[in-house]
Amino acid sequence: MNQPLWQLKKEMCDVGHRIWLRGYCGGNEGNHSVRIGEDRVLCTPTGISKGFMTPDDLCVVDMEGNQVEANAKGRRRSSEILMHLAIYKARADVKSVVHSHPPHATAFALANMPLPEGIHPEAEVFLGVVPMAEYATPSKPVLGQSIIDVMTPDTNSVLMGNHGVVCFEKTLIDAYYRLEILDQYSRLLLLTRQLGAAPNVLNPSQMTELLEVKQKFGLNDPRLACAPEGCASQPEQPFFAPFDVRPSSAACECHCDGSTDSASNDGAFEQMVQAITDQIMAGV
Ligand SMILES: [Zn+2]
């Protein structure tokens, strides 16, 4: 780690403030860390808003999670540090981990809905495939294992089932930017849904071109290997499928005539209400 420790501590506080400002964490939620040596990690303390930390709030632990330096304020290290350490141990290239509960991305994690691929260039280049980890109890070793189980050498962000997200990178600021892009992409998807439309999916040649640009940035993406067929560009299931289904005269599962004519829809609705009323009157 080339950066002086005092500068790194200040950056930890600045990133915490940005996380709080953007509403990614409420109360004392979230934690982040930087690997500062072979057996040393600088991390946020437990029980404090990440928006208002000062450098002497930060803690130093070894790779087993033992706090190895006295904290001037008597702060104790984050209980989630075991998850950070599991990621550092699994990926020597990772030097910083940021865990947060950004609302838009966390909504996908709560719904257990993986983020679709082949939609937005920024997400494809800077996030790539974002795996979904199974729910695991916070602060337990199993939480770290749940992340390790789904990550690949190219993963930089994971949705944590029923919990939040974790992003990791070579520097703290890059890990933080992954977090921003992840929540921004999730927000765009939710806004698209509010328009009543499904997002347009990039075709295989568009996706191939994009992944080639990504490679030029020095960012590896294994999906490029299976282009142009596009293993990523055509999701197996259409995004928001239940929302997007519209009646058509050719195939309508609700057994109406599929017409969009409001008069006939009104008629079908009245028929349904009448059928329900009849059942109630008959004591069914
Ligand atoms: Zn959490």
Boltz pocket constraint, residues with backbone or C-beta under 6 A from the ligand:
constraints:
  - pocket:
      binder: B
      contacts: [[A, 29], [A, 30], [A, 99], [A, 100], [A, 101], [A, 138], [A, 163], [A, 164]]
      max_distance: 6.0
